[in-house]
Amino acid sequence: MNRLQAPLFEALVRHYETEPVGFHVPGHGYGHIYEQEQNKAMNWLSGMMRLDVTELSSTDDLHHPEASIAAAQKLAAQCFGADETFLLVGGSTSGNLAMILGVCEPGDLMIVQRNVHKSVLNGLKLAGARAVFVTPRIDEETGLPTTPSLENVEQALELYPEAKAVMLTNPNYYGMTTNLTSYAELVHRYNSLLLIDEAHGAHYGLHPSFPESAIKSGADAVVQSTHKTLSALTMGAMLHLKGERIPRASLKEVLAAIQSSSPSFPIMASIDVARVMVDRYGAAWFEPGVASVQAFRAWIEQEDGALKVLPDDQSSAAYDSLDPLRVVLWDRTGTFTGFELQKLLEEQGCWAEMADIKNVVLVWGSRTGEAARLRLQAACKQIERIIRDNPLKSVRVSTSSYPGNGSPNPLKPVEWSRKKREQQRLPLVESEGYEVAEMIIPYPPGIPILYPGEVLTKEMIGYISTLAENGAKFQGAVDSMMQTIAVYPR
Ligand SMILES: Cc1ncc(COP(=O)(O)O)c(C=O)c1O
């Protein structure tokens, strides 16, 4: 096996080059179906479809890999420092489901960071697991939640030594990163498993300026969205396993159940190619992106205007480092919310990853270079002018946002089940003291701020209203404008 090759991608190209006549699914027949259309965009689609095949003797089978997929997975494991790696075609979402379902039987207990992606909560629900939620640390400067402290995780392990696993998310959506080595040592001392949702850290450990990856820090299983910060197609992700503790057979069984029996070959091939670029070029693959972010940071500092970025050399009690490829940008005058800033950037053709009330999060790709940076700087200059020309309406943006856990019983297991309970719908403003009956998930980032069973506090109601007023979108809730909320009758 040659790590400078992409066995799956190359197998698909070889297959196409034999000019196959397909009497098999998919029905677009290598994209030829659209070639006659006088439509440029359809011709692009047709181009992508050339590699969109099915399980053939010349390709392989994700659920029983023996040839090019097996080789692609082995090379990925070598590249990322895992013992075994699985290609995922359902994003980190499918990896999170697989980790939880692979480790937990109904009634089993897991210790879980509470500010997790909804896929983790859905995993707990499907598994019928019990979860002990550990409160995250809150960064003082930004009010943003990160991972829980080591002490809080230990306290939970002390109370629940039967925990099958501890599941953490690292980094957070803003690139705030915790060094996980001491967490792995702690969790293993309690004979438990460390599962990490590293959806936003697929590039970790691959450049000297990036934080160490979770798998190399001692985690037992790690999920990464290869499509987020490396170059795979959307939905392309990886699940890495390390060591003997993790029940591999059980995980494989679950992956076969939750992933399609017709996984997308273009997605899998793009994961293979994302990996080979790392193996071919090493850290140099990321240099343009790293240099461009550094130049943007320096420019913002030198401009010394209304727009500010979270400094990457600042220490915080809530995290150890910041992802160098991510920038958190805000208007320090408080004239514009993060949502408004995002819109102003979009009007000038610059599309950010996400916004919250205060911040915009900008993600650099490994090859996002100078032209993109200059465009962004021009957009920022224009926003600076708008801020200067518009006397401050009022400072509407508070620096501290996340009001914390509404749970009256921290560290008490929450039972997750798909069983229905009676519910009622109340105006949000009248819901204080009720247990919420739906997940409240501002999107992005898709991380629930309330989950069923948590009690609505005055602070939380205020926080939800402010988010809604400022244009946040909500998933999980029936009323996406959050005028009303589902609660359990008292
Ligand atoms: C922390 C975290 N975990 C998991 C996911 C799901 O990843 P994917 O979109 O690859 O399914 C996301 C998506 O944004 C996320 O932010």
The ligand as an SDF file (V2000), in Angstrom:
LIG
                    3D

 16 16  0  0  0  0  0  0  0  0999 V2000
  -19.7270   19.6970   17.3480 C   0  0  0  0  0  0  0  0  0  0  0  0
  -20.3820   19.0550   16.1630 C   0  0  0  0  0  0  0  0  0  0  0  0
  -20.5120   17.7270   16.1370 N   0  0  0  0  0  0  0  0  0  0  0  0
  -21.0880   17.0860   15.1040 C   0  0  0  0  0  0  0  0  0  0  0  0
  -21.5800   17.7880   14.0360 C   0  0  0  0  0  0  0  0  0  0  0  0
  -22.2190   17.0590   12.9060 C   0  0  0  0  0  0  0  0  0  0  0  0
  -21.3220   17.0150   11.8500 O   0  0  0  0  0  0  0  0  0  0  0  0
  -21.7650   16.6490   10.3760 P   0  0  0  0  0  0  0  0  0  0  0  0
  -22.3330   17.8810    9.7920 O   0  0  0  0  0  0  0  0  0  0  0  0
  -20.4660   16.2450    9.7440 O   0  0  0  0  0  0  0  0  0  0  0  0
  -22.7360   15.5370   10.4360 O   0  0  0  0  0  0  0  0  0  0  0  0
  -21.4730   19.1920   14.0160 C   0  0  0  0  0  0  0  0  0  0  0  0
  -21.9880   19.9680   12.8880 C   0  0  0  0  0  0  0  0  0  0  0  0
  -21.8900   21.1470   12.7830 O   0  0  0  0  0  0  0  0  0  0  0  0
  -20.8680   19.8420   15.1180 C   0  0  0  0  0  0  0  0  0  0  0  0
  -20.7730   21.1730   15.1650 O   0  0  0  0  0  0  0  0  0  0  0  0
  1  2  1  0
  2  3  1  0
  2 15  2  0
  3  4  2  0
  4  5  1  0
  5  6  1  0
  5 12  2  0
  6  7  1  0
  7  8  1  0
  8  9  2  0
  8 10  1  0
  8 11  1  0
 12 13  1  0
 12 15  1  0
 13 14  2  0
 15 16  1  0
M  END
$$$$
